[in-house]
Amino acid sequence: MLHIKSVKHVSDFKIWISFDDGSSGEVDLIHSLNGPVFEPLKDISVFSKVFIDPELETVVWPNGADLAPEFLKELHNKTKTNRKA
């Protein structure tokens, strides 16, 4: 099972994530903030309060929004692929 080891807000809707498989990198969530629970995160001052839930070991925000590590890894992999192209 994949887990997030660290996260930090980089800029805009981008975060830097370290996964427990040793990979890390920037992920842009601008197109992933869909649905009512993510609506408050469209405010950068709220989005920037991202942290790791110690039990779930994934990224969460104070309003309870969270994203699965597998989803974040998929975005991370797409970003890497797009940069190589």
N, C-alpha and C positions, 0 to 999 in steps of 0.2 A: 504494500500500500504506500502510495506517494504522500509525502508531507512537506510542508513549507518550514524551513529553518529560520529564515529572516526575511523581512520585508521593509522597504522604506519608500516613501514618496519621493519621486524624482522631480517631476514638473507636470503641469497640466493634469492629464489623466493617466500618467505613466508611473509605474512602480518598478522597483528593482527587487527581484525575488531570488532567494537561494533555496534550492530543493535538496531534500535529503539524499538524492542520488548523485550529488556533487555538481550538478549543473546550476547555472545562475544566469540572470540577464534581465533586461528591461522588457516590460510588457505594457502595451498601450491598451487601456480599457475603454477608450472613448466610445467604441461601438458595442460595448458589452453591458452597458448600464441601462438595461431595459426592464420595465416592470415597476410597480409601485414601490417596492422596498429599495430600489436603486435610485429613485427619483431624487431624494435628498443628496445623493452623492454627486449630482451634476453641479453642485456648488463646491468649488475647489477647497474652500475652507473646511468642509465636511469630509470630502474625499481624502484630503491629506492626513486625516486622523486614522489611517489604516494601521492595523496591528495584527499580531498573530494570536489566535485563540489557543491557549495552552492545552486544552483537551482535544480539540479537533485538528490542531496543527495546520490550519489554513488561515488565509487572510480574512479579516472581518472588520467591520466598522461599528462605531458606537450605536448606530440605530438597529443593529442586528443583521444587516446585510452581510452575506459571505459568498465566496466563490470556491468551488471545489478545486483541490490541487490539480486534478487531472485536466480540468478545463484550463487552468492557468498554464499548465505544461504544454497543452496543445497550442495556445496562443504564443507561448515562448518559442515553440518549434517552428510555427509559421513565420514569426519574426526573423528567426535565424535563416530560414529558407529564402525569404524575400530579400534579405540583405546579400545573400550569395548570388542571387539572380541578376 
